[in-house]
Amino acid sequence: MTSHHPHTPALARPGLHRREFVAFVASIMAVNALGVDLMLPALPAIGRDLSIESANARQWIVTAYVFGFGLGQLVYGPLADRYGRKPVLLVTLAGFVAASVFAAGSATFPALLVARVLQGVMSASTRVLSVAIIRDSYSGRQMARVSSVAQMIFFLVPILAPSIGQGLLTIGPWRFVFYALGGFAAFVFAWALWRLPETLAPERRRPISLASLSEAYRLTITNRFSIGYAVAASLTFGGIIAFVSSAQQVFTDTFHAGGRFTLLFAACAFSMGVASFANSRLVERLGTRAISQTGLIALIALSLAHLGVEWAGIESLWTYMLFQALSMTCIGLCGSNFGAMAMEPVGHIAGTASSVQGFVTSIGAVAVGSFIGQAYDGTTLPLAFGYLAIGAGGLLLVLWIEGGRLFTARMG
């Protein structure tokens, strides 16, 4: 027996039962995760084929996608509230397929970057709509349970994606990776077309009003907690972008471990998944502030220790793996909590606020992540310095947001 939103048609009528629903939502989310990580093993081949002279320039293939992802989030919330979830999802999945084909056929580096931005713009709908579809269909503990299971499946994707990409490279050129990405999106499109009922009841649809949108944007941007924690989230997300975009270079060029890249990358991604799982179990008991602020302080301490190891000349693949996995754990303890705290004061305009905060977080993360990634110089120093700056900057932001207090909510 499932619990449904009181204003939503039950999904038990021809549509998705809970297990299929969870798998479907996880697949929507996987489109975005695969868009980031699937082609990482192909970056050297792309660089050779498209005559990308600088290895650091290959990182833009990742950051261009995240940039588009940030841009797209501004529009999908209002569109989904006006026209329904299913039409917006179908249009954007079809657009993602087209952008993937465009990427696969790119003859120049600039053309590939344009395709990656378009992929990001289209995949931005997956973040907005996955949350909205769950919220439409379930409530209370049922909603939390469905979200948790979908998230667990979703966390497997970044761990497995580079290995899948590596496997694809054994049966075809790098362009085959983008065709496969488009193929997966086409599969999700067909699944949505035939099995997903519209989850937004007609009486709950809202017209798009420029006046109400402008007011919601203003409230989101001018509230210190809303914008402050969105910016803090952009710092930690930027740390993830820096790692993902430079990981292939670090493991291959710095530590000469390219043959084990997919395994080493998976270990680091797994640590962040474990942190997110632990956070979901501990957050009700300890609170979002205690967990996230402890994560920031631990990130600062780890970064200082990592710099000490670097300066002592004893950095190795295994010391790097230890510090990177622990740093990703700290980041995993911050991101979702920052997002939740950013939403606290603007829950009455949750859809639009989520879009604005997602835009700020993603675009800020591109700036932070690309700055750190482009500083790669053959060593791990830029990443260690970058994580130290992220931790310190995040802590200063939190002190400003919370009026100088840590570990407890600021009252009044």
Order of alpha helices (4+ residues) and beta strands (2+ residues): alpha-alpha-alpha-alpha-alpha-alpha-alpha-alpha-alpha-alpha-alpha-alpha-alpha-alpha
